[in-house]
Amino acid sequence: MGDEARGLSEDVVDVLVVGAGFGGMYALHKLRGLGFSVRVLERGHGVGGTWYWNRYPGARCDIESLEYSYSFSAELQQDWEWTQRYPTQPEMRAYAEHVADRFDLCPHITFGVAVTTAAYDEDGGCWRVGTDAGDLITARFLVLATGVLSAASVPQFPGQERFRGRIVHTGSWPEDTEVDGLRVGVVGTGSSGIQVVPHLAERAGHLSVFQRTANYSISAANQPLAPAYLRDVKARYPELREQARRSFTGSTVPINRQSALAVDEEERNRRFEERWALGGFAFLGSFDDVTRDPEANRLAARFVEDKIRAAVDDPATAELLVPAGHPIGSRRICVDTGYHATFNLPHVRLVDVRRAPITGLTEAGLRTADGEEHPLHLLVLATGFDAMTGSFVRIDVRGRGGVTLREKWADGARTYLGLQTAGFPNLFTLTGPGSPAVLCNMFLALEQHVDWVADLLVEMRERGARTVEPTVDAEQDWSGQVARAAERTLYPQADSWYVGANVPGKPRVFLPYAGGVGKYRRICEQVVADGYRAFVFDADLTVV
Ligand code: NA7
């Protein structure tokens, strides 16, 4: 296809946005509205990012639809009708497509093209961006809206090439994947595995779930949205959105400010039951100290562990499904519908691959260290992502002096506010490491970052500034603040993708800012009020 046909007619733009997920779409809309020329490059063939790719059966958001949606357009949030408390992947994708149509975004997006290189041209003060189709685009500003959970982590098993069945990853699920009546295996029991397992069990002839680490999962209590509730939320949307923006977690669900240790057992269990019935993440807010105090955390964990034991008929299977060795919430908590009860079905088996690790694939299936061969037609890898940095560093991004982002972050990602990194002028990492991102509602996080970047670009236009980047000192100081915020929580105690533990060789650094969404927003606002404190404008101005 020629450039014209693919829509790549202009090769010089003010802003190049990589990714047409919800961050990239809003960046396009917002920045075009401010008069900047913007082009978006997207490797998929449609909008929606995470919700375009993750098409596995049962894929569903674990944040409520009424919160996990754009707030920038009052009309959009009034018009769009969410049907369920937790939106399914098809519903999220339909929403993305509606937004793209409504704001006429597609003419400015080139689909089916992956950005492979981005080099900062120090003389020109601009970015030269290359794609897998051989395109070269010059942009003054580069916005990486590539997602925080989009670079798949795909294990390579010995003997994989011999396997005669099919291997698919949940994060790029092919729509022609056959399941019905087949012998299916799932590796991975994080959010994706826990969502896909009950759905595969409905259709597979036999299902083996290969579990290395059991995770805590809270029942979703999903339900259709009642019209009266919908009307009420829509009537109060501005107030509710503002409340979420200023909250700790990016949600309007209140945290009970009592300590779990300050009440007796009966009262404590009553509270836990109440929150359990509410469903989802609200459980972690049962008490103020569940995510911070080891003892309070243990009490909450024990309550959930008993729920697992009650749901699973076979005591040995139940004990295997009970998480061990990490505080509840220190790895991303899962939200499920019927996950544990799935193991009561006669054709579903839990295989403990911590005790007997996977040694490889054979022609017919998967082999474990105890010598057992598990025959499979389909192997589903629900093995997660190189979170928060993978989608940035898989592009060959080169800043000043040709230093790559991968080299710069070799000992751990360093940014100022998660927005920029020193040595890479005019490059913005939406919901990048060092911002709350995955610890809050991604829509809220993305809108804040896009609005902040847009304000900065307008400021630069008004000042006549050409480049912006943070100082190394500011970045070091912020990295320290991110680390200290994490240390005040129980998060660092777990091996999780929050600390990069799921990717071999990735430095152990707690990646998101855990100090609270509202506080983070105030810090970003204060930086602006102080005249963009610790951002340097035009440091490299060699061409006037
Ligand atoms: P996660 O949460 O990273 O889960 C990946 C799972 O895959 C986890 O259980 C891993 O076990 C397991 N895994 C990965 N590699 C292997 C190998 N080689 N052998 C056995 N098991 C393996 O990814 P998800 O996609 O479920 O969720 C990511 C986020 O997306 C989620 O938190 C939501 O925010 C949305 P391990 O824990 O490493 O022992």
Boltz pocket constraint, residues with backbone or C-beta under 6 A from the ligand:
constraints:
  - pocket:
      binder: B
      contacts: [[A, 149], [A, 155], [A, 170], [A, 187], [A, 188], [A, 189], [A, 190], [A, 191], [A, 192], [A, 193], [A, 194], [A, 210], [A, 211], [A, 212], [A, 213], [A, 332], [A, 333], [A, 353], [A, 358], [A, 382], [A, 383], [A, 384], [A, 385], [A, 495], [A, 497], [A, 502]]
      max_distance: 6.0
